[in-house]
Amino acid sequence: MERATVLNDVVARFAIDAPVVAVEPFSGPAGHINASYVVTARGARDRPVRFFLQRLNRHVFPDLDALMENVARVTRHVGGPLRLVPTREGLAWARDDQGDVWRLYGFIEGAVARTMASAADAERAARAFGAFQRALADLPGPRLHETIPHFHDTPRRLESFECAVERDAAHRASEARGEIARIHAHQDLAAVLMQAAAGGSLPERIVHNDAKLANVLFDAASGDALCVVDLDTVMPGLALYDFGDLVRSMATRAAEDERDLGRVRLEPELFESIARGYVTGTREFLTGAERELLVSAAQVIVFEQAVRFLIDHLEGDRYYRVARPGHNLDRCRTQLALLDALCQQEHPLRRRITRI
C-alpha cells in the first residue's frame, strides 16, 4: 500500500481540474496485477468527480512504456467511455520518483462487473469483445507492441511444460502423473492455431488476450455492455485466442478451481450464446477459416491453460496465487475436465455454430 504522500504526489501530476479530496483503495474487481485506487475530486456545485488510478506491475510486464503506448492508442481509436486522463504535460502516463508507472482513467459511473454469466450476459460480453476486435481492425500503424511476448504460443508453452516435468523442481511430478499423461494425450492440439496462422489461413489481428466476463463493464440500469477493460495484454495475435478464452471462462458455471469435477460441465446453451454474441460483434470481420476453427480454438486455449496451471504446480506455484496445497493442480484438473467436454461435444458444438 502506497503512503498518502506518494499517492498525492502522483495524483497531482495528472490534469484534474478540481480539488482532490480523497484517494482510497479500490474495493471492486480490478484484477490482482495492478494496484488500484479511486480518486475523488470536488467538482462544480460540490458534486464529486471520480477517477480510477492504477500503479502498473513492473514485475509482470517487461516494458511499461510500450504497454501504455498500446493502451493510449487503443483507447483513443476505439472511443467509448474508457478514457485516459493525461498528465499536466499531456502524456498518457506518469512515472514517479521510484520509477513506477501510473495511469488515470475517468471513473465510469453506473457501471458494474459481473462474476457469473447468465446466457444473456455471456452473449453481451462476447459481442463486446467481437466488436472490440472489429473496431481495431483499421488501427493505423505501426504494429502494436507485444506486452508479453509469446503469450498464446501454445507449442512454446508445451515445450516449457516438458522442461518443467523433466526438472521437477518442487518434486511434484509423481503426484501429477495422471495429469501429465492427459496433457500428452492432447498434445496435438498445441499446434492447431499456430500451424493455421503459419500457413496463411488465420490473419494476424489486434486482440485482447484476456477475454472474460470480468473484463467487460455493464450498465447497471440497462444491463448492456458498456466497454471492454483491462487492456494491458492488447497486442497482435489471432482473433480466435479471444473466442477460446471466452468459452474457457464462461461456458461452464464451475469455478476455475472446482475440486468436484462432476460439476465441471460444458453448458451448450452458454456456448451458443457466446458464439452468437461473438459472431454478431465481429460481423463480416471473421474469415471463413476463422469461423471453421472456433470450436478448435476453444479446445486449444483450454488445453493451454491446463498446461500453464500444471507448469506452475510443478515449479512450486511461482506465478499464480494459491490458497491451499495443490491449488494449481486443482485448476489444471478443472481445465482438463472442460477440455474433455469440449472434445466429446465437438460435433454438436460445430452444428450450433453452423446454425448461427
N, C-alpha and C positions, 0 to 999 in steps of 0.2 A: 504494500500500500504506500503510495507516494505521500510525502509530507505536504501539508497545506501550502507551505511557501512554494514548493516546486509546482504544484498544480496551479496556483495563482499566477506564477511567472509564465507558465505555458499558456494559460488561457489569455493572458494579456498580449500574447504575440499574434492572436487572431483578430480579424476585423469585426468585432462585435460592437455595434454602435449603441450600446446601452450598458448601464452599470451592472456588473456581475454581483449577484447576491449569494450564490451558493454553488459549490462544486461537490457532488456526492457520488459515491459508488453506484453504478447502475445495477439494479436488482433483477432486471429481466433477463431473458435468454439471449445472450450475446456471444455464446461460444466460450471456450476456455483458453484461447490462444492469446488474445489481446486484452489488456486491462481497459475497462470501460467505465465512463463516468457521465453523469448528467450535469450539465452546466445550466444554471437558471439566471437569467438577467431580468432587470425591471424595464419593461417596455413602456410604450405610450399609455397614459392613464393608469400606470402602475400594474398593467397586465403582464403576467410572467411570460417570458420568451425562453424556450428551452433549446439546448444544443446537445449533441452526442459527441463526447470526447473519447478518443482512444489512443493509448500508447501501444505501438506495434511491437510484436515479439521478434526481436532481432536474432533470437536463437533458432527460430523456425524458418525464417526467410533470410536467405543469404544476402539479398540486395534490396534494402527497403526503399532506396531512391527509385529503383526500377519498378518496384511494386507500386509505388504511389504515382509514378508516371502513367502506368497502366490504368489505375483507378481513376485518375483525373481525366484521362482521355475517354474512358468508357462512360463515366457518369455524364460528362459533357455531351457525348454523342447520343446516348440513349435518352437523356432528358428524364422527365418524371419527377417524383417527389424526393428522390435521394440526391441531395446536393451538398457538395463540399463547401465549407466556408473558408475563404482564402485568408492567408496571413496578412498582416498590415503592409507587407512588401509585395503582396499579390501572388504569393506562392501557394501551392495546394497542400503543403505540409510544413511543419516546423520541426526543427531539431534543437533539443535542449542542451544545456551545458554538459550533461553526461553523455551526449551522443545519441540519446533515444529520439525516435521519430514519433511525432504526434500528428493526428488529423482531427478535424472538427466537421461534423455534419449538422445541418439543420435537423432538429428533432421532428419526426413525423408524428404529429398528434393524431389521436384517434386510430392508431394502427396497433394491431395485435399480431403475435406469432402463435401458431398452432403447434401442439405437441402430438396430437393424434389425428390422423386423416380420416374424415368421412369420405365417401365416394365423391361428393361434390367438391370438398376441399382438395382432394387428390387431383381432380380434373383441373381445378382452377390453378393449383400450383404448377402442374405440368404445362398448362397453357402459358403461364407466366415465363417459365424457362424456355419454352419454344419461341415465344415472342422475343425474349431477350436475345437468343441466338440470331433470330431473323433481323432484329434491329442493328446488330453489329456486323451484319454481312457486308455492309458498304462502308465500314470504318476506314477512313483514308490511312495510307501507310505513314510511317514504317510499321513493320510487323511488331506486335506486342512482345514484351519481354517474357521469358519463361521464368516465372517467380519460383517455381520448384521444378527444376529440370527432371525429365523422365517420370513425371508424376503418375501417369497412367500407362507407362511402358510395361505391360504385363509380362512379356518374356523376360525383361530385366528383373522384375520382381521375383519371377520364378528362379532365376539364377541366384538371387540373393537368398532365397529360401533354401536352395540346395547347399549353399555355403553355411547357412545357419544350422542346418541339420548336421553337416559334417563337423562343424566346430563344437556344437552342443555346449555352448559357453555356460549355461545355467544348469547343465546336467538334467535336462527335462525331456530329452528325446524319447527315452524309454516309455514314459507315461503318455506320450503323444503318438505312439506307433500307429494307432488306427487312423488318426487324422493325417499323419504323414502319408500313409498309404492311399487315403482318399484324394489327397492333393495330387499324388502321382497318377491316380486313375483318371483324373480330369485334366491332366497337363496339356492335352492337345488344344484346350480352349485358349491357352495363353496367347497363341499366335494369330487367332482368328481375325481380330480387328487390325492388327499391325500388318499382317500379310495383305489384307484387302487394301489398306492405305498404300503400302509399298507398290502394289500392282496398279494403282491409279483409280481404283473403284470408289474410294472414300476420299473426298477432298478435305484439305485442312480447313477448319473453321475456327472462330473465336468462341470458346466455350467456358462455362462457369467452373467446372471441375469439382464442385461440391454441391450438387443439385439435390436438395432435400426440402422437406416441408418447413423446417425451422428457418430456412434461408429465404422465405417469402413472407412479406408483411401483408396482412389482410385488413381491410376496412372493418372496424369493429361494428359499425352500424349495418352496412350492406352485405358484408361477407365477401366482397370482391377482392381479388388480389391486387395490391397496390404496386408492388415493385419487388424485384429480386435484390437481396442484400448480401453482405459478406463477400466482397468482390476480390479478395486478396489472391485467390487462385484463378482468376480470369486470365486466360492466356491461350495461345494457339493449341489446338488439339482436334479431336474428332467429335462431331455432334453427338454421336452415339454414346460417348462417355457420360454425358448428362442424362440421357434416357436410361442407361443402365443404372446410374445412381438413383434416379427417381424410383425405379422398380425396386431396387435393393432396399430403399429406405421407407417406401410407402405401400408396397403390395402385400405386406403381412402386418398384422396388428401385434405380433410378438415383439417384445423388447429385443434390442440388439444383443443383449447378454442373457437372454432367456435360458434358464437351466432345464426347464421341462421342454424337451424338443418336440413333444407331441403337440405343443401349442404353436410351433413354427409352421404355419400353414400359409401357402400362397393363396390369396383370395382372387379368383379370376375376375370378379366384378371390379375390384380395386385396380387390377392390372389393366382392364379395359378402360376404366376412367382415366388412368394415367396416359395410356396410349392415345385415347381420343383427345385429351387436352393437349398433349404434346404435338400431335399431328395438326390439330387445329391451330395451335400457336405458331408453328413453323410455316403453315400454309404450303405454298409451292416451293418453299426453300429446300426441302429434302429431295435428294435424287432417288431414283428407283432403287439403286444399290443400298442406300442408307435405309430405306423402308424395308427392304428384304432382310436386313440384318438386325432389326430392332430386338427380336427375341434373343438372338445370339449375343447382342450387346449386353443384355441383362445378365445372361449367364456368365459372360466374361468378367463383368465388373463385380458380381457377387463372388466369383472364384478368386479374383484379385484381392478382394477384401479379406477373404478367408486366409489367403496366403500371408497378407500383411499382419493379421492378428496372430497367426501361428509363428511367424518370424519373431514378433515381439515377445511372445511367450518363451520361445527357445532362447532368446537373448537376454532374458531376465527383466522383461517389462520396462524397457528404456524409453519407449515412445508414447504409448497410450497410458493414461492414468488408470490405475487399478484400485479396486476397493476390497478385494479379497484374494486369497491364493487361487491361482488358476483362472483368474478373471478373463485374461486374453484367450485362454484355451476354450472357455465357455463361449466367448464371442466367435471364435473360429468355428466351433461346432454349430452355432446358430446359422452362420453363413453357409456351411456345408449342407445343413438341412434345407435351407431355402434353395440352394443350388440343385439339390436332388429334386425338389418340387418343380423347379423351372425346367429341368430336363425331362421329367416324367410327363409334364403337361405341355411340352413344346408344340406339338401339332395343334391341339385345341387353342393355344395362345396365338399361334400363327393365323388360325382361321378367324379369331376375333379381330386381329389387325386387318386382315383382308376385308372384313365387313366394314370396318371404319373407313 
